[in-house]
Amino acid sequence: MNLLKRSPKSRPTRIFFASDFHGSEPTFRKFVNAARFYEADVLVFGGDLMGKAMVPVLAQRDGTHRAELHGLPHVLEDAGAVDAFTRSVEAAGFYWSVMGRDEYEALQADPAAVDRLFVRLARERLARWVGFAEDRLAGSGVSCFLTGGNDDMTEVLTVLAEAAGEHVVPSEHRVVDLDGRHTMITVGYSTPTPWDTPRECSEEELAAFIDESVASVPDARRCVFNVHVPPLDSGLDRCLKLDSNGELPSVVKEAGRPVYFGAGSRAVREAVQAYQPVASLHGHIHESPGQIRYGRTRCFNPGSEYPRGVLSGLIVSIRDGDLVGYQHTTG
């Protein structure tokens, strides 16, 4: 009599997820290198690629340069000092441009020119990132899925499609195959914020984005959700409440203490509860890492410490429509 043997289970697919780098050069490089370090099959990024500010580096008549970072003035005596300073600017997620006094004063008088320079620098850095990922992942078989978040400008995000090659895949507004057994949808927009960022939408619009994507998914229970904004009141969305009535948003206080609240999305929470994906990956709220479960679906936010060049990540292992393991990482 022949023995009856159980059919072997497929090997789990190992996903490394991170979000919200905001232009930080070392954080993005660590993300790409995480594929090898953590033996990941897939890299997934959750949105907010762009930096938030630009630092002018002013050339002086005596051959030195002057600049300011985090409110501190810097006198850069030689090319080595300029190089070290600009690396620190990139680590913080900012852009930089060396210019003379005349160019600086012309930019001050022309906000549209400042915007054009900012977009050009952001596009150049993102193109360099895509090239770095393609080179580093060559021959690995690893796909790197990238998307914008609410802070990313559309005219910068077009670089993803223009520069992508064998390994880098722009994932938003499409269903992507992860491993032949699981798919992923990506939505990088957020609900309104006090900062009036480039890619915000209403709860109804966000729900429609998710529903339209899921409509093309063969099996929602074998799908990973990559949705920038976390579910409302999930613990993954807790942050300071801001008053946006002034020139700049300010912290709301009650009895002298800062007020915290859930800044996530009702539409996202309802979609997770309804579709029950194999896992739901989120970012957006940097200071609220963690995980929560809705039914069978576990939702994650790895948080973000990009200003320090620290990669806050998450390893998620899935197999045959089930979440079989997860681990938060810092490095």
DOZA-77020 format. One line per 8 residues: number of its first residue (from 1); for each residue x, y, z of C-alpha. Coordinates in Angstrom, 1 decimal. Layout:
REM residues N
NUM) X/Y/Z; ...
***
This chain:
REM residues 331
1) 0.0/0.0/0.0; 1.4/3.4/-1.0; 1.7/6.0/1.8; -0.4/9.1/1.6; 1.7/12.2/1.7; 0.6/15.8/2.4; 1.2/18.1/-0.5; 4.1/20.4/0.3
9) 3.2/24.0/1.1; 4.6/26.8/-1.1; 7.4/28.9/0.3; 6.2/32.1/1.9; 6.7/35.3/0.0; 8.8/37.8/2.1; 7.8/41.4/1.6; 9.9/44.3/3.0
17) 7.8/47.4/3.4; 8.7/51.0/4.4; 7.2/54.4/3.9; 7.7/58.2/4.1; 11.3/58.8/3.2; 10.6/62.5/2.2; 13.8/62.8/0.1; 16.2/61.2/2.6
25) 19.1/59.8/0.6; 20.5/57.3/3.1; 17.1/56.0/4.1; 16.2/55.2/0.5; 19.5/53.4/0.0; 19.0/51.4/3.1; 15.5/50.4/1.8; 16.9/49.1/-1.5
33) 19.7/47.3/0.4; 17.1/45.7/2.7; 16.2/43.3/0.0; 19.5/41.5/0.4; 19.9/42.1/4.2; 16.5/40.8/5.1; 16.3/38.2/2.2; 13.2/39.8/0.9
41) 11.5/38.7/-2.3; 9.7/42.0/-2.8; 10.3/45.6/-1.8; 7.2/47.8/-1.3; 7.2/51.5/-0.6; 4.2/53.2/0.8; 4.4/56.8/-0.4; 6.0/60.2/0.2
49) 9.2/60.1/-1.8; 9.8/63.8/-2.1; 11.7/66.1/0.2; 10.0/69.2/1.7; 12.5/72.0/1.4; 15.5/73.3/-0.6; 18.7/74.7/0.8; 20.6/77.4/-1.2
57) 24.4/77.2/-0.9; 25.7/80.6/-1.6; 29.1/81.1/-3.3; 31.2/83.9/-1.8; 33.8/86.1/-3.5; 36.5/84.7/-1.3; 35.9/81.2/-2.5; 34.0/80.0/0.5
65) 30.3/79.1/0.6; 27.6/80.0/3.1; 24.4/78.1/3.9; 21.9/77.4/6.7; 20.5/74.1/7.9; 18.0/73.6/10.7; 18.4/77.2/11.6; 22.2/77.0/12.0
73) 24.6/79.0/9.8; 27.5/77.2/8.1; 30.6/78.6/6.5; 32.1/76.1/4.1; 35.8/76.7/3.6; 36.5/74.4/0.7; 35.1/71.8/-1.7; 35.3/69.1/0.9
81) 33.3/71.1/3.3; 30.6/71.7/0.7; 30.5/68.0/-0.2; 30.1/67.1/3.5; 27.4/69.7/4.0; 25.3/68.7/1.0; 25.4/65.1/2.1; 24.0/66.2/5.4
89) 21.3/68.1/3.6; 20.4/65.0/1.5; 20.3/62.9/4.7; 17.7/65.2/6.2; 15.6/64.9/3.0; 16.2/68.4/1.6; 17.4/69.5/-1.8; 20.3/71.8/-2.4
97) 21.6/74.1/-5.1; 24.9/76.0/-5.3; 24.3/79.6/-6.6; 25.7/83.0/-6.6; 24.2/86.1/-4.9; 22.6/87.4/-8.1; 20.8/84.1/-8.7; 19.7/83.9/-5.1
105) 18.2/87.4/-5.2; 16.5/86.6/-8.5; 14.9/83.5/-7.0; 13.7/85.5/-4.0; 11.9/87.8/-6.4; 10.4/85.0/-8.5; 8.4/82.3/-6.6; 7.6/80.5/-9.8
113) 11.3/80.1/-10.6; 11.8/78.7/-7.1; 9.0/76.2/-7.8; 10.6/75.2/-11.1; 14.0/74.7/-9.5; 12.4/72.6/-6.7; 10.7/70.3/-9.1; 13.8/69.9/-11.2
121) 15.9/68.9/-8.2; 13.2/66.6/-6.9; 13.0/64.9/-10.3; 16.7/64.5/-10.5; 16.9/62.9/-7.1; 14.1/60.5/-7.8; 15.6/59.5/-11.2; 18.9/58.9/-9.4
129) 17.1/56.7/-6.8; 15.4/54.6/-9.5; 18.8/54.1/-11.2; 20.4/53.1/-7.9; 17.6/50.6/-7.3; 17.9/49.1/-10.8; 21.7/48.8/-10.4; 21.6/47.3/-6.9
137) 18.8/44.8/-7.6; 20.2/43.7/-11.0; 20.1/39.9/-11.2; 18.3/39.5/-7.9; 14.8/38.8/-9.2; 13.5/41.3/-6.6; 10.8/43.8/-7.7; 10.7/47.2/-6.1
145) 7.2/48.7/-6.1; 7.3/52.5/-5.7; 4.4/55.0/-5.3; 3.9/58.6/-4.4; 2.0/59.7/-1.3; 0.0/62.8/-0.5; 3.2/65.0/-0.3; 4.4/64.0/-3.8
153) 3.8/66.2/-6.9; 2.4/64.6/-10.0; 5.1/66.2/-12.2; 7.8/64.6/-10.1; 6.1/61.2/-9.9; 6.2/60.9/-13.7; 9.9/60.1/-13.3; 8.9/56.6/-11.9
161) 7.4/55.5/-15.3; 10.1/57.3/-17.3; 13.1/55.8/-15.4; 11.8/52.4/-14.3; 13.5/49.4/-15.7; 13.5/45.6/-15.0; 13.1/45.9/-11.2; 11.4/49.2/-10.3
169) 7.7/49.1/-10.8; 5.4/52.2/-10.4; 2.5/50.5/-8.5; -0.3/53.1/-8.1; -3.7/52.7/-9.8; -2.9/49.2/-11.0; -3.0/45.7/-9.8; 0.5/44.2/-9.6
177) 1.5/40.6/-9.3; 3.7/39.9/-6.3; 4.6/36.2/-6.7; 2.2/34.5/-9.0; -0.2/33.8/-6.1; -0.8/37.2/-4.6; -1.6/40.6/-6.0; -1.3/44.1/-4.6
185) -3.2/47.4/-5.0; -1.7/50.8/-4.2; -3.4/54.1/-3.3; -1.1/56.9/-2.4; -3.6/59.7/-1.8; -4.7/60.9/1.6; -7.7/62.6/3.1; -7.3/66.3/3.7
193) -4.4/67.5/6.0; -3.7/70.9/7.6; -0.8/71.3/5.2; -2.8/71.3/2.0; -0.5/68.8/0.3; -0.6/68.0/-3.5; -2.5/64.8/-3.4; -5.4/65.0/-1.1
201) -8.9/63.8/-1.7; -12.3/63.3/0.1; -13.2/60.1/1.9; -15.6/59.3/-0.9; -12.9/59.7/-3.5; -10.5/57.6/-1.5; -13.2/54.8/-1.2; -13.7/55.0/-5.0
209) -10.0/54.7/-5.7; -9.8/51.5/-3.5; -13.0/50.0/-4.9; -11.9/50.6/-8.5; -8.6/48.9/-7.8; -10.1/45.9/-6.0; -12.6/45.4/-8.9; -9.7/44.2/-11.0
217) -8.3/41.9/-8.3; -8.9/38.1/-8.9; -9.2/37.3/-5.2; -9.2/40.1/-2.5; -8.2/37.6/0.2; -5.0/37.0/-1.7; -4.4/40.7/-2.2; -2.1/43.0/-0.2
225) -3.4/46.6/0.3; -0.7/49.3/0.0; -2.7/52.3/1.1; -0.7/55.4/2.3; -3.2/56.6/4.9; -4.0/54.2/7.8; -7.5/53.3/9.0; -9.3/55.9/11.1
233) -8.8/55.5/14.9; -6.7/52.4/14.4; -3.8/53.4/16.6; -1.8/53.6/13.4; -3.0/57.1/12.9; -2.5/58.9/16.2; -0.8/62.3/16.0; -1.0/65.8/17.2
241) -4.1/67.7/16.3; -3.3/70.9/14.4; -5.3/74.2/14.0; -4.9/75.3/10.3; -6.7/78.7/10.7; -3.4/80.6/11.1; -0.6/81.3/8.6; 1.0/78.0/9.7
249) -0.7/75.1/11.4; -0.3/75.2/15.2; -0.7/72.5/17.9; -4.2/72.4/19.5; -4.0/72.4/23.3; -6.6/71.7/26.0; -5.8/72.6/29.6; -2.3/73.4/28.4
257) -1.6/70.0/27.0; -1.3/69.0/23.4; -4.3/67.1/21.9; -3.8/63.9/20.0; -6.3/62.3/17.7; -6.8/59.8/14.9; -5.9/61.3/11.5; -6.7/58.2/9.5
265) -9.4/57.4/7.0; -12.8/56.0/7.5; -12.9/54.8/3.9; -9.7/52.8/4.4; -11.0/51.2/7.6; -14.3/50.2/5.9; -12.5/48.8/2.9; -10.2/46.7/5.0
273) -13.2/45.4/7.0; -15.1/44.6/3.8; -12.5/43.1/1.6; -10.3/41.4/4.2; -7.0/41.4/2.3; -4.2/39.2/3.3; -2.4/42.2/4.8; -2.8/46.0/4.7
281) 0.3/48.3/4.7; 0.2/51.9/5.6; 2.4/55.0/6.4; 1.5/58.7/6.5; 1.6/59.1/10.3; 5.3/58.9/11.1; 5.0/58.8/14.9; 2.4/56.0/15.1
289) 4.0/52.6/14.3; 2.2/49.4/15.2; -0.3/46.9/14.0; -4.0/46.2/14.5; -6.3/43.5/13.3; -9.7/43.8/11.6; -11.3/40.4/11.2; -8.6/38.2/9.6
297) -6.7/41.2/8.2; -3.7/42.7/10.1; -2.9/46.3/9.3; 0.6/47.8/9.8; 2.4/51.1/10.0; 6.2/50.9/10.4; 6.4/54.6/11.2; 9.2/56.8/9.9
305) 12.4/58.3/11.3; 13.8/59.6/8.0; 15.2/62.9/9.4; 17.8/60.7/11.3; 18.5/58.6/8.2; 17.0/55.6/10.1; 15.0/53.0/8.1; 11.9/52.0/9.9
313) 10.6/48.9/8.2; 8.4/45.9/8.3; 8.9/42.3/7.1; 5.6/40.6/6.1; 5.5/36.9/5.1; 2.5/35.6/3.2; 1.6/32.2/1.8; -1.4/30.9/0.0
321) -3.6/33.8/1.0; -2.5/33.8/4.7; -0.3/36.1/6.7; 2.3/33.7/8.3; 4.7/36.1/9.9; 5.7/39.7/10.5; 8.4/41.7/12.2; 9.1/45.4/12.6
329) 12.7/46.5/11.9; 14.9/49.5/12.6; 18.3/50.2/11.1
***
